[in-house]
Structure formats: C-alpha cells, structure tokens
Amino acid sequence: MTTPSTMRRAVVALGVVVLLLAGCASAPTPADYAREAPQLELRKYFDGALTAHGLFTDRSGKVVRRFSVKMTGSWNGNQGVLDEDFTYSDGKKERRVWRLTDHGNGRYSGRADDVVGEATGQAAGNALNWRYTLALPVDGRIWEVQFDDWMYLMDERVMLNKAVMSKFGITLGEVTLAFTKP
C-alpha cells in the first residue's frame, strides 16, 4: 500500500528528473544551421527594396496585431542601413531605421533609435540569430523588452523570421514575419 508520504517523495523525485532533463536541453545556435542552404548573405539579401508581412501573438498564441513592412536596404562597405516603414492593421504607422555593421565571419551589430544599446547577431548557413532590447511603448509607458530573433533564408526571395519577446526571462509573445524580395 502506498502512503501519502511515499507519493510525495515519488512526485518530488519525478519533478527533479524532469528539471534535470529540461536543463540538459540546449537552445539552438547559429552553428546548428551552418550546413543549411541557401547561404544567407545579409548584405546581399537586405540590399534594395523588400516587403514583409507579420503578426504578433501573445503568450497564449492569440494573434493580437498584424502588420506589413516596406523596407529599403543599402550598404557602403561593411556599413548598412535598413529603413523600415510599418503599417499595422489598426492603421498605426511606425518607422525604424537600423544602422548595421558587418564585422565579418557572420558577426553583425546594429543600432536603431528604439533599440537600447546595441543589437548583436551571428549568421551561419541559412540562419541569423539577432538579439537586442527594444524600448516598446505600452499604455503610455516604455517597457524594455528582449528579443531573441531568428531569420531563415528559404530561397533567394523569401526569408522567414521568428522572434520571441520577453521581459525578466518571461515570454510575452512572438513575432512572425515573412520577408519577400521582388
């Protein structure tokens, strides 16, 4: 016969095993995609006109905002500018201008007016992982939220983007985008 104290110990032991197994799982890195094709050349892909369509989902998965983006990218040596004009489904418009630097070996950095500090990125194969903190206006206040942004080149015209937005390590939602070159 199983006693309540034996059951508690079994539940605690199971919980410890689950936590240990979860701790063994590692997050993906750009190196995981090094052999994937086509090769993402950020300076080539973000050069000229692009469009994107995306959505923001809250942490329950509900779509809470849709948007489209018209972009123009240009490069002068290892310095790039990505000018983004957002139009949201509620009619609101926003603009973000990224100033990018290609440091070589797949390493990138970037700045924008609403980015706190510097964004850092690492590319390998068909993928780029881009991390930054965004100063996001919410209900009259500014929240500093972290983005863990992954971009995957599908072919010479299409790139998919999935970003997890979090604060204090708690996921707030996700942004999903599809970029298209003409």
C-alpha positions as CSV (number, residue, x, y, z in Angstrom):
1,M,0.0,0.0,0.0
2,T,1.3,3.4,-1.0
3,T,1.3,6.0,1.8
4,P,0.9,9.8,1.2
5,S,4.5,10.4,2.2
6,T,5.7,7.8,-0.4
7,M,3.6,9.5,-3.0
8,R,5.0,12.9,-2.1
9,R,8.6,11.6,-2.4
10,A,7.7,10.0,-5.8
11,V,6.3,13.2,-7.1
12,V,9.3,15.2,-5.9
13,A,11.7,12.7,-7.4
14,L,9.8,12.9,-10.7
15,G,9.9,16.7,-10.6
16,V,13.7,16.6,-10.1
17,V,14.1,14.2,-13.0
18,V,12.0,16.5,-15.3
19,L,14.0,19.6,-14.2
20,L,17.3,17.8,-14.8
21,L,16.2,16.6,-18.3
22,A,15.0,20.1,-19.2
23,G,18.3,21.5,-18.1
24,C,20.1,19.2,-20.5
25,A,18.2,20.6,-23.5
26,S,20.2,23.3,-25.2
27,A,19.0,26.2,-27.2
28,P,19.8,26.3,-30.9
29,T,22.8,28.2,-32.0
30,P,23.6,29.6,-35.5
31,A,26.3,26.9,-35.8
32,D,23.4,24.3,-35.9
33,Y,22.5,25.7,-39.3
34,A,26.0,26.1,-40.8
35,R,25.4,23.3,-43.4
36,E,21.9,24.6,-44.4
37,A,21.4,26.2,-47.8
38,P,20.9,28.6,-49.4
39,Q,23.7,30.6,-47.6
40,L,22.4,33.8,-46.0
41,E,24.4,36.7,-47.1
42,L,22.8,39.5,-45.1
43,R,24.4,42.3,-47.2
44,K,23.0,40.8,-50.3
45,Y,19.6,40.0,-49.0
46,F,19.0,43.3,-47.3
47,D,20.0,45.3,-50.3
48,G,17.3,47.1,-52.2
49,A,13.5,47.0,-51.7
50,L,11.8,44.3,-49.7
51,T,8.4,43.8,-48.2
52,A,7.3,41.8,-45.1
53,H,4.1,40.7,-43.6
54,G,3.9,39.7,-40.0
55,L,1.9,39.2,-36.8
56,F,2.4,39.4,-33.1
57,T,0.9,36.6,-30.9
58,D,0.6,36.8,-27.1
59,R,2.0,34.0,-25.0
60,S,-1.3,32.1,-25.3
61,G,-0.8,32.1,-29.1
62,K,-3.6,34.6,-29.9
63,V,-2.9,36.9,-32.7
64,V,-3.1,40.4,-31.2
65,R,-1.6,42.5,-34.0
66,R,-0.9,42.2,-37.7
67,F,1.3,44.4,-39.8
68,S,3.1,44.9,-43.1
69,V,6.6,46.5,-43.7
70,K,8.1,48.2,-46.6
71,M,11.9,48.2,-46.4
72,T,14.9,49.5,-48.3
73,G,18.4,48.3,-47.5
74,S,21.6,49.8,-48.7
75,W,25.3,49.1,-48.0
76,N,28.5,51.1,-48.2
77,G,31.4,48.7,-47.5
78,N,30.6,47.0,-44.2
79,Q,28.1,49.6,-43.1
80,G,24.4,49.2,-43.9
81,V,21.1,51.0,-43.4
82,L,17.8,49.2,-43.3
83,D,14.9,51.6,-43.4
84,E,11.6,50.0,-42.3
85,D,8.1,51.5,-42.6
86,F,5.5,49.6,-40.6
87,T,1.7,49.7,-41.2
88,Y,-0.4,48.0,-38.6
89,S,-3.9,46.5,-39.1
90,D,-5.3,49.3,-36.8
91,G,-3.8,51.9,-39.2
92,K,-0.9,53.0,-36.9
93,K,2.4,53.6,-38.7
94,E,5.9,53.4,-37.4
95,R,9.4,53.8,-38.8
96,R,12.6,52.1,-37.6
97,V,16.0,52.8,-39.2
98,W,18.7,50.2,-38.5
99,R,22.3,51.1,-38.9
100,L,24.1,47.8,-39.4
101,T,27.8,46.8,-39.3
102,D,29.2,43.6,-40.8
103,H,32.1,42.6,-38.6
104,G,33.0,39.6,-40.8
105,N,32.8,35.8,-40.1
106,G,28.9,36.1,-39.9
107,R,29.0,38.6,-37.0
108,Y,26.8,41.7,-37.2
109,S,25.8,44.5,-34.9
110,G,23.1,47.2,-35.2
111,R,21.5,50.2,-33.7
112,A,18.2,51.9,-34.1
113,D,16.5,54.8,-32.2
114,D,14.2,52.5,-30.2
115,V,16.9,49.8,-29.6
116,V,18.6,50.0,-26.1
117,G,22.3,49.7,-26.6
118,E,23.5,47.5,-29.5
119,A,21.9,44.5,-31.2
120,T,24.2,41.6,-31.9
121,G,23.9,38.9,-34.5
122,Q,25.5,35.8,-35.7
123,A,24.8,34.1,-39.0
124,A,25.7,30.7,-40.2
125,G,24.3,28.7,-43.2
126,N,20.8,29.9,-43.9
127,A,20.2,31.4,-40.4
128,L,20.8,34.5,-38.4
129,N,20.2,34.9,-34.7
130,W,19.7,38.5,-33.7
131,R,19.4,39.6,-30.1
132,Y,18.5,43.1,-28.8
133,T,16.5,45.1,-26.3
134,L,13.7,47.2,-27.6
135,A,12.2,50.3,-25.9
136,L,8.5,49.4,-26.5
137,P,5.7,51.9,-25.8
138,V,2.8,50.3,-23.9
139,D,-0.1,52.2,-22.5
140,G,1.9,55.4,-22.1
141,R,4.9,53.8,-20.6
142,I,8.1,52.5,-22.1
143,W,9.0,48.8,-21.5
144,E,12.4,47.5,-22.2
145,V,11.8,44.0,-23.7
146,Q,14.3,41.5,-25.0
147,F,14.1,40.0,-28.5
148,D,15.6,36.6,-29.5
149,D,15.2,36.9,-33.2
150,W,15.8,34.1,-35.7
151,M,15.8,34.6,-39.5
152,Y,15.9,31.7,-42.0
153,L,16.6,32.2,-45.7
154,M,14.2,29.9,-47.7
155,D,15.3,30.9,-51.2
156,E,16.8,34.0,-52.9
157,R,13.5,35.8,-52.4
158,V,11.9,34.6,-49.2
159,M,13.2,34.8,-45.6
160,L,11.1,33.7,-42.5
161,N,11.6,35.4,-39.2
162,K,10.5,34.2,-35.7
163,A,11.3,36.4,-32.7
164,V,10.5,35.6,-29.0
165,M,9.8,38.7,-26.9
166,S,10.5,38.5,-23.2
167,K,10.9,40.6,-20.0
168,F,12.7,39.3,-16.9
169,G,13.0,36.0,-18.7
170,I,9.3,35.6,-19.1
171,T,8.0,35.1,-22.6
172,L,5.5,37.9,-23.5
173,G,4.8,36.7,-27.1
174,E,6.2,36.0,-30.5
175,V,6.6,38.0,-33.7
176,T,6.4,36.0,-37.0
177,L,7.4,37.7,-40.3
178,A,7.8,36.6,-43.9
179,F,10.2,38.8,-45.9
180,T,10.0,39.0,-49.7
181,K,12.3,40.5,-52.3
182,P,10.8,41.5,-55.7
